[in-house]
């Protein structure tokens, strides 16, 4: 039974990961490692192999943009930022999330 719960938990996290990325980038521009650090700090464990395809997909959808910045420690870093279209998407996700939370709360009553 525990393994099934872990699988459900993993699927739920995967489903909200794109929402989390937009939420993080709505606060400030960030590079991939700092996005991963912020997700880990919130107990959302993600590896680079999972994050990069999502960042690329969101960029290709026009939700994100990026710029290169020289680093004092190592190679240049790619900083991601949210676009106006990304903010619209995030607002829609916020509304959908709030609706879902309310729906689940009603069902559980």
N, C-alpha and C positions, 0 to 999 in steps of 0.2 A: 504493500500500500504506500509506503514512504517513497519508493521510487516513482510511483505515479504522481504523487504530490510534487516531487521535485521537477518532473517533466512539465506539469501544468504551470508551475512557478516559472520555469525557464521560458515557456511559450508566452506567458503573460508579459514577462520582462521584454522579450523580443518584440512583442507587439507595441510596446510603448517607447521603445528605444529612439525611434525617429522623433517622437514628441519630446523626449528628454533632450536630444541634441539641439533641436530648435529652441527649447527653453533656455538652455545654457548659453547659446550664441545670442539670444535676445538680450542677455545681460551685458555681454562684451565679446569682442573677437577672441578667438582662442585657437591654439594649434592642437593637433590630435592628441598628443600626450597629456596636455592639460585637460582636455575633454574627458579622457579616460580617468585621470586622477579625480576629477569632480564626480564622475559617475561612481567610481569606487568609494569615494567618501560618503556617498548616499546609499552604499550597499548594493549598487547596480554593477555587478562584475561584468566587465566587457574586455575583450582582447582586441588588439589592433586589427587582426584579421576579420573581425566582425564590424569594427567601426569604419574602416576605410571604404568598403563597398557602399555603406549607407551615406557617407559624406559625398562620394562620387555621384550616387544616384540623386541625392538632394541638390547637388550643384547642377547636374544635368537637367533637373526639373525647374531650375531657376530659383530655388529656395535659398541657396547659399552662393556666396562668392568667395574668392580667396585672394590673398596677396602674399608675396614672399618678403621676409624680413631677415636681414643678417642677424646672426646670433654671435654673442661673445663666446659661447661654448659650442663649438662644432659647426656643422653646416647650416645654411639658411633654413628658416622654419616657414612652413606654409600656414598662415593664419586664416582661419575661416570666419566669415561674418554672415549674418542673416540679411536677406534682401527684403524689399517691400513685399514682394510676393510671398516670401517666407514668413513675414509677420502676419500676412493675411491667413496663410495656412495655419500658423500657430494659433491665431484667434479662433479659427474653426475647430482646431483640435481642443483648445481650452473649453469651448462650448460643448463639444461632444463628450469630453472627459467628465465635465460637471453633470451633464445629463445622465451619463452612465452611472456615476457614483450615486446620484439621486435615485435612479431606477433600482439599483442593487439594494440601497437602503430601504426602499419601499417593499421590495420583495422579501427582505429579511425580517420585516416587522411581523 
